[in-house]
Amino acid sequence: MFEEYKKEVLEFYFFKKGAGELSSNLENPGRLKLKNECLKIFAEKYTKKDDQILKLFFDPLGKFNDHIKSIEKFGLDKFRPLVKFLKEGTSIRDEAAVKLLAWLTGFDSYQDWRSKKESREPDESENSDTGQQGDSIPETGDKEISEENDNSLSNSAGTSTEKNINSNEKADDNEDKEEEVVIDSDTIEPQGTPIKTVTLTCVALLFLASGFFFLFKKSTIRQPYADEQCMYWAGDHYEPVKCDEKIKDVTLIPINQKALNNLRKINVIDTLTRYSIGKVWYTRIGGKHEFFTDSGMHPVDTLKRLRPLSTYILSNHISHDRYLLNLWRLSIAGIIAVVLYVICLVYFFRRQKKFKS
């Protein structure tokens, strides 16, 4: 029954959203917006009846005696399933979150909704019973009418049997024709060529797409949330995080939007060319050169400053020809794999044709 309640709550939310009756916090929900909306609704229309809903969601362990305090101390990440439920319509297992949504939108509480549902069911059953009694046919009737009905039934039965015989004969004729068509189709060459062409095209496009993705892929930049004021180096880019979060073997630093958006480590250094001069910076760590997409200090060894890429470093430590050679080898391997796949398809379709003949 709760699944039905969940569905009606979500439909009510979208109805109010379409009618423009929701607040700005619920119109485009986010974790912080939902938290602020809870504080707002609590200040506007809190009653003693809402205690169970608020306690079940914000303070199930009973740590706080004040609802406002429990809402303010509530972690924003715990709103994430409810935000996803509202934006994407995905399933949600937390019943407390559904009841909270009903409270925020002004929908009936689960207890009130269930009592109304149960009170309507007996009325419907009574109506169905009375309907059945009202539709009952009296036993007494006119003999002449019954005789006429018997005659009409016998006539209709006769005509129906004739129709069935005719339809069966037609069905038999159709089956004979289908068998003839099947026998004729065996002599025709199977339509295998279009399937092979489509398969070959799909495989080639997939190979090209994966190659372009490998060459030009860029790590997505995740922008920080309102409560994420720090960041840490994640190997080849900065990742925003809360300042009080503990992550093993990393150092948290205050967030720098410029470094977060622009500083990336270049892992495939042989892709660099003379056009990269002025756009790439480097430093030497542990006897190896590391290259980055922006200037500043090294993200791990903060005592070393990144220097601009020079022609000398490009000529002596980077080989673009080596990169092209590796790319050529990878392309040859992909082409060989595609050719082998096509050969297997041709062999399969020829075996299938031979088996049919």
TORTOR-749046 format. One record per residue (C-alpha): x, y, z; residue in one letter. Coordinates in steps of 0.1 Angstrom, whole numbers, padded with zeros to 4 digits, always signed. Layout:
BEGIN
XYZA...
END
This chain:
BEGIN
+0000+0000+0000M+0029+0024+0007F+0040+0021-0030E+0006+0035-0040E+0010+0063-0015Y+0045+0071-0028K+0032+0073-0063K+0004+0097-0054E+0027+0119-0034V+0050+0122-0064L+0021+0129-0088E+0008+0156-0064F+0043+0172-0064Y+0044+0173-0102F+0008+0186-0103F+0017+0215-0080K+0049+0221-0100K+0030+0223-0133G+0005+0247-0117A+0033+0270-0104G+0022+0265-0067E+0056+0254-0053L+0081+0275-0036S+0115+0283-0053S+0132+0257-0030N+0109+0229-0043L+0106+0242-0079E+0142+0233-0086N+0151+0211-0056P+0186+0208-0042G+0200+0194-0009R+0205+0228+0007L+0172+0241-0007K+0153+0212+0008L+0169+0218+0042K+0159+0255+0040N+0124+0246+0029E+0120+0223+0059C+0130+0251+0083L+0106+0274+0065K+0076+0250+0066I+0083+0242+0102F+0082+0280+0111A+0049+0285+0091E+0027+0255+0098K+0042+0232+0125Y+0017+0213+0146T+0021+0186+0172K+0009+0161+0146K+0041+0166+0126D+0064+0154+0154D+0064+0118+0141Q+0073+0128+0105I+0101+0151+0116L+0115+0127+0142K+0115+0098+0118L+0135+0116+0091F+0158+0140+0110F+0162+0124+0144D+0154+0086+0143P+0178+0079+0172L+0163+0106+0195G+0195+0127+0200K+0177+0161+0200F+0148+0175+0219N+0144+0204+0194D+0132+0199+0158H+0150+0230+0146I+0183+0218+0160K+0178+0184+0144S+0171+0199+0110I+0201+0223+0112E+0225+0194+0123K+0211+0171+0095F+0237+0162+0069G+0231+0175+0034L+0241+0143+0017D+0211+0125+0033K+0189+0147+0011F+0205+0133-0020R+0180+0103-0026P+0151+0127-0022L+0165+0151-0047V+0171+0123-0072K+0136+0111-0066F+0121+0145-0074L+0144+0153-0104K+0146+0119-0121E+0115+0101-0107G+0137+0071-0096T+0126+0048-0069S+0133+0056-0033I+0134+0031-0004R+0133+0056+0025D+0097+0058+0036E+0106+0087+0059A+0117+0108+0029A+0084+0102+0011V+0064+0112+0042K+0086+0143+0046L+0078+0152+0009L+0041+0149+0016A+0045+0172+0046W+0064+0198+0025L+0039+0198-0004T+0008+0198+0018G-0003+0163+0009F-0021+0140+0034D+0000+0122+0059S+0003+0085+0055Y-0020+0077+0084Q-0047+0101+0071D-0044+0088+0035W-0046+0052+0047R-0077+0058+0068S-0094+0076+0039K-0085+0047+0016K-0098+0021+0040E-0130+0040+0046S-0137+0041+0009R-0132+0004+0003E-0163-0009+0022P-0185+0015+0004D-0173+0003-0030E-0178-0033-0019S-0213-0026-0008E-0221-0009-0041N-0207-0039-0060S-0229-0063-0039D-0261-0043-0045T-0253-0040-0081G-0250-0077-0084Q-0283-0082-0066Q-0301-0056-0088G-0289-0073-0120D-0302-0107-0110S-0327-0122-0135I-0361-0133-0121P-0366-0170-0124E-0402-0167-0136T-0407-0159-0173G-0429-0164-0203D-0427-0198-0219K-0432-0184-0254E-0402-0161-0249I-0381-0190-0237S-0391-0210-0267E-0382-0182-0291E-0349-0178-0274N-0342-0216-0278D-0350-0214-0315N-0328-0183-0320S-0300-0200-0301L-0303-0231-0322S-0303-0211-0354N-0273-0190-0343S-0255-0222-0333A-0261-0236-0367G-0248-0205-0385T-0219-0203-0361S-0209-0239-0369T-0211-0231-0406E-0189-0201-0401K-0164-0221-0381N-0162-0247-0408I-0157-0221-0435N-0130-0203-0413S-0113-0236-0407N-0112-0244-0444E-0098-0209-0451K-0072-0214-0423A-0062-0247-0439D-0058-0230-0473D-0037-0202-0457N-0015-0228-0440E-0010-0246-0473D+0000-0213-0489K+0024-0205-0461E+0041-0239-0465E+0045-0232-0502E+0060-0198-0495V+0085-0214-0470V+0095-0240-0496I+0100-0213-0522D+0120-0192-0499S+0146-0220-0494D+0156-0216-0530T+0163-0179-0525I+0197-0167-0512E+0196-0156-0476P+0196-0119-0469Q+0229-0120-0451G+0248-0092-0469T+0229-0063-0453P+0234-0077-0418I+0272-0081-0424K+0274-0046-0438T+0256-0030-0408V+0277-0050-0384T+0309-0040-0401L+0298-0004-0401T+0289-0004-0364C+0322-0021-0354V+0342+0005-0375A+0323+0034-0360L+0327+0020-0325L+0364+0016-0331F+0368+0052-0344L+0347+0066-0316A+0368+0048-0289S+0400+0061-0306G+0387+0097-0306F+0376+0094-0270F+0411+0081-0260F+0428+0109-0278L+0406+0138-0268F+0390+0128-0236K+0391+0154-0208K+0383+0148-0172S+0351+0165-0162T+0354+0194-0137I+0331+0189-0107R+0321+0222-0092Q+0321+0224-0054P+0289+0224-0034Y+0281+0252-0010A+0296+0233+0020D+0327+0222+0001E+0354+0249+0008Q+0385+0227+0005C+0401+0205-0022M+0428+0179-0026Y+0450+0166-0054W+0435+0134-0068A+0465+0123-0090G+0458+0144-0121D+0433+0170-0110H+0419+0188-0079Y+0387+0174-0063E+0365+0196-0041P+0357+0183-0006V+0344+0194+0028K+0371+0208+0050C+0362+0185+0080D+0363+0153+0058E+0392+0129+0065K+0408+0113+0035I+0438+0090+0039K+0472+0101+0026D+0460+0134+0012V+0464+0170+0023T+0434+0194+0022L+0439+0229+0011I+0415+0259+0008P+0397+0258-0025I+0412+0278-0054N+0387+0281-0082Q+0414+0288-0108K+0435+0258-0099A+0404+0236-0097L+0392+0245-0132N+0426+0248-0150N+0453+0226-0134L+0455+0191-0149R+0484+0167-0151K+0492+0155-0186I+0496+0118-0184N+0504+0111-0221V+0532+0135-0226I+0541+0123-0261D+0510+0141-0274T+0527+0174-0268L+0540+0193-0299T+0557+0227-0305R+0522+0242-0304Y+0521+0233-0267S+0548+0258-0259I+0533+0286-0239G+0503+0264-0229K+0521+0237-0209V+0543+0239-0177W+0566+0213-0162Y+0588+0204-0133T+0612+0176-0123R+0601+0152-0096I+0622+0121-0086G+0642+0123-0118G+0612+0124-0140K+0595+0153-0158H+0559+0160-0150E+0538+0183-0172F+0507+0203-0163F+0481+0225-0181T+0486+0256-0159D+0513+0275-0140S+0518+0278-0103G+0533+0254-0077M+0534+0217-0079H+0502+0203-0063P+0521+0177-0042V+0556+0192-0037D+0545+0227-0030T+0581+0240-0028L+0586+0235-0065K+0573+0260-0090R+0561+0249-0124L+0581+0263-0153R+0569+0269-0189P+0576+0243-0215L+0607+0251-0236S+0620+0239-0269T+0649+0221-0252Y+0626+0200-0230I+0603+0193-0259L+0631+0180-0281S+0649+0159-0255N+0622+0145-0232H+0591+0142-0255I+0587+0122-0287S+0556+0129-0307H+0568+0105-0334D+0568+0077-0307R+0532+0086-0299Y+0522+0085-0336L+0539+0051-0339L+0520+0037-0309N+0488+0051-0324L+0495+0035-0357W+0501+0001-0340R+0469+0004-0321L+0450+0012-0353S+0465-0018-0371I+0455-0040-0342A+0420-0027-0344G+0417-0032-0381I+0429-0067-0378I+0403-0074-0351A+0376-0060-0373V+0387-0081-0403V+0387-0112-0382L+0353-0104-0369Y+0339-0100-0405V+0355-0133-0415I+0338-0150-0386C+0305-0135-0397L+0309-0145-0433V+0317-0181-0422Y+0287-0182-0399F+0263-0170-0426F+0277-0194-0452R+0273-0223-0427R+0237-0212-0421Q+0229-0210-0458K+0244-0245-0463K+0224-0259-0434F+0191-0245-0449K+0199-0259-0483S
END
